[in-house]
Amino acid sequence: MSTIRERNKELILRAASEEFADKGFAATKTSDIAAKAGLPKPNVYYYFKSKENLYREVLESIIEPILQASTPFNPDGVPSEVLSGYIRSKIRISRDLPYASKVFASEIMHGAPHLSADLVEQLNAQAKHNIACIQSWIDRGQIAPIDPNHLMFSIWAATQTYADFDWQISAVTGKDKLDEADYEAAAQTIIRLVLKGCEPD
């Protein structure tokens, strides 16, 4: 029974991610989510109680990987290894959770109205921790004296674009869907740009 429950919840979450990414929270109907999941509409309410709860679970499904991506950051870490690992993790999130990434981006652009104060604090604390690590590397002369805030913003933009702007990427590349080689090329390109840009003067 638990296996069926988890399977159904996963089907609903995946369908909800796509619907919320495509239509936004207000315009998404639970009946459309149920239809995409191939389940009766009452199942959505049985497992998630409300559309609001389901939306929050979609957000939380990507926030945990985002937080985990920063695990390598520590002041004593090797900058090239930490930044490379972080970039690869962020690319994997865009590859594996593209719809949830779009939902998260939209939520942030609208001022994070559905994110709990606790999750907002966790995200902000993570970003500040990463930036402090970068600043420590700068202070020790391990990387160039660039603005650590804007370095983080640039990495976010470069990696998340593969989920949030997939339509444009498909239009330019002529591919309906990027393959593993494309994501590897993306990671290598971003890593090279970041590491070269961070080389000490």
N, C-alpha and C positions, 0 to 999 in steps of 0.2 A: 504493500500500500504506500509506504514512504517513497518507493521508487517512482510510482505513478504520480504521486504528489509533486515530487521534485521535477519530474519531466514536464508536467503540466505548468508548473510555475515558470520553468525555463522557457517553454513555448510562449507563454503570455508575456514574459519580460522581453523576449526577443521581438515579438510582434509589436509590443508597446514602444520599444526603442525606435522601430522603423516608423510607426505612426506619429509619435511625438516629434521625431526628427523631420518628418515630411510636412506635418500640419501645425505643429506647435501644441501647447497644452490645451488652450481654450477650444480649438477647432477639432481636436481629436475626440472621437466617440468610442465609448467602451464596446459598442457593438462591432465597430470596425476592427478593434483590437482582437476581439473574440473570433471574428471571421478569419482574420489573418492567421491567428493561432490554430484555427481549425477546431475550436472548442465552443461549447455553449456559452452565451453571455453570462449566465449566473456564475459560471466558474471564475470569472474575473473578480466578482464581488466575494465569492467564497474564499479565494486565496488572498485577495488584497484589500477587501472591504470597501475601497473607494478609488476613484480615478486619481485623486490627490496622493494617496498612499502608493499607488502603482508608479506614479510619476517620480515620487521620491526614491523608490527602490531602483528605478532606472538610473537616476542620478548617483545613488550610492554604489551602483554596480561599476561605475567608472572611477569614482573618487578613491576607492580602496587601491586599485592599480596605480592611480596617480600618486598617492602617498607612498606606495611601495617603491615606485620608480626612484625615489630620492634616497633609498637606503645606502647607496655607496657614498653619499656626501658626508665627509668628515674632514676637519682641518688637517689631519695627518695623512690623508689620502693622497695618492699621486694624481695631480690634476688631469693629466691626459687620460688616465684609466677611469677616473670618476666621471668626467664629462662624456667620454665615449660610451660608458655603460648607461648613463642617464639618457643620452640621445637614442641609443638602441631601444631602451625600455619605452621611451615616448613614441618611437616609430611603431613598436609592437602594439601599443595601445590603439594607435590610429588604424592599424591593420586589422586587429582582432575585435575592436569595439567601435566601429565607425559611426554607427547610429547613436549610441550612447554619447559619443564624443560630440556629435552635433547638438544633442539635447543639452549637454553640459555647456557648450559654447553659447547657445541661445540663452540659457539660464543666467550665465555670467553677464552677457550683454544687456540683459533686462534687470540687472541689479540683484541677482540671486534671491528672488522673492520666496522660493520654495525650499531653499537650503536652510537647515537649522543653524542656529548660532554656533553650535558646537562644531559642525562640519566646516563652517566658514573660518572659525578660529584654527582648526587643524590645518586647513589649506594655507592660511596666512602664516602660521607658525612654520610650516614646512618651507614655504618660499623664503621666509626670513632666515631660516637655518641655512638653506642652500646659499643664499647671498652672503651670509656671514662667512661661510667656508671659502667662497670665492675671494672675499675681501682678505681673508687670512693668507691666501696664496699670493695675492697681490702684495701684501705687506712684507712677505718674505722674499719677494722677487722671483717667485716661481712662475708667474704668468705676467703678461703685460698689464700696465695700470689702466685697464679699461673700466667702464662703469659696470659694476656687477649686476645692478638692477636690469640694465638694458641687455646685458648678455643673457640673463634668464629669459627676458621677454623675447629676444630673438630666437632662442632655442625653442620656446613654446610655439612661436609663430611658425617656424620652419618645420617642426615635427607634426603639429596638429593640422597643418594645411592638408595633409594627405587623407584626413578624414573629413574635415569641415568643408574643403573645396574640391571634393572628389569629382564633381561634375566638370569643373574647369580642367582638372588634370586629365580626365578622360577625353575631353574635347581636344586638348592639345596633343596628347599622345596617340589618340585614335584607338585607345583600348577601352573596352567596357569595364574591365577590372584589372588592376595591377596584379602582377604575379610576385612570387617570392624574390625573384631576381631584381624586380623593380624596387621593392622595399629595401633590399640589401644595397642597391645602388644609391638610394635616397639616404640611407644611414651613413654610408661611406662618404658621400658628398658633403653632408652636413658636418660630420665629424672632421673632415679635412678642413673645411672652411673655419670651423670654430677653433680647432687646435692651431692652425696657422695664424689665425687672428689673435690667439692668446699667447703666442710665443713672446718671451721677454725681449724687450728692445735691445 
